[in-house]
């Protein structure tokens, strides 16, 4: 018997609610210089279209592609208690060759 999966209601997010923070890592810096692609932590309710609209409005650039990933939380332990970090969503945004985002 198939399980009922609730559909997400269409919530309209403002651009500053979609993009939570840029992910500044070695791999991300390499990706930005070589492929003109940048990684961001985004709201879990945001869609690819929301991310594209938010990046174009906040940074005034032209977005070619958006890839999203749902990341699972990692197990963490404090003395006798076992817990997990929160699940989060990641977006990798590829820009047009003419545009750049200065993170520093």
C-alpha positions in Angstrom: 0.0 0.0 0.0 1.6 3.3 -1.0 2.3 5.8 1.7 0.8 9.3 1.4 3.5 11.9 1.0 2.3 15.4 1.8 2.9 18.0 -0.9 4.7 21.1 0.0 2.6 24.2 0.0 3.8 27.0 -2.2 5.5 29.2 0.3 7.0 32.4 -1.2 10.4 33.1 0.3 12.2 36.4 0.1 15.8 36.2 -1.4 17.4 36.8 2.0 15.4 33.9 3.5 16.5 31.5 0.7 20.3 32.0 0.9 21.4 31.3 4.5 25.2 31.5 4.0 28.0 30.9 1.5 30.0 27.7 1.9 33.7 28.8 1.9 35.8 25.6 1.6 38.9 24.6 -0.4 36.8 22.6 -2.8 34.4 25.5 -3.2 37.2 28.0 -3.9 38.6 25.7 -6.5 35.2 25.3 -8.1 34.7 29.1 -8.1 38.0 29.8 -9.9 37.8 26.9 -12.4 34.1 26.5 -13.1 32.6 29.8 -11.9 30.4 27.8 -9.5 29.6 28.8 -6.0 28.1 26.8 -3.1 25.6 28.1 -0.6 23.6 26.7 2.4 20.0 27.3 1.5 16.6 27.1 3.2 15.3 23.5 3.1 12.0 24.7 1.6 13.6 26.5 -1.3 13.4 25.2 -4.9 15.9 25.6 -7.7 13.9 28.4 -9.1 13.9 30.2 -5.7 17.6 29.9 -5.5 18.2 31.2 -9.0 15.9 34.2 -8.4 17.6 34.9 -5.0 21.1 34.8 -6.3 20.3 37.0 -9.3 18.6 39.6 -7.1 21.1 39.6 -4.2 24.4 39.6 -6.3 23.1 41.0 -9.6 24.6 38.2 -11.7 23.2 35.8 -14.3 22.7 32.2 -13.2 23.1 29.3 -15.7 22.5 26.2 -13.6 21.5 25.3 -10.0 22.2 21.9 -8.5 20.8 21.1 -5.0 21.6 18.5 -2.5 19.8 17.4 0.7 22.5 16.7 3.3 21.9 14.4 6.3 23.0 15.5 9.8 26.0 13.8 11.2 26.0 11.8 14.5 27.5 13.7 17.4 28.1 12.5 21.0 28.4 14.5 24.2 29.5 12.3 27.1 26.7 9.7 27.3 24.2 11.3 24.9 24.0 10.6 21.2 22.5 13.1 18.9 22.6 14.4 15.3 23.3 17.7 13.8 20.5 19.2 11.8 19.8 18.1 8.2 20.5 20.9 5.7 20.3 21.8 2.0 23.1 22.8 -0.3 23.0 24.6 -3.6 25.8 24.8 -6.2 25.2 27.7 -8.5 26.9 28.1 -11.9 27.2 31.6 -13.2 27.6 33.0 -16.7 31.3 33.6 -17.7 30.9 37.4 -17.5 29.8 37.4 -13.9 31.7 36.7 -10.6 30.7 36.8 -6.9 33.2 38.3 -4.5 32.9 36.5 -1.2 35.8 38.3 0.5 
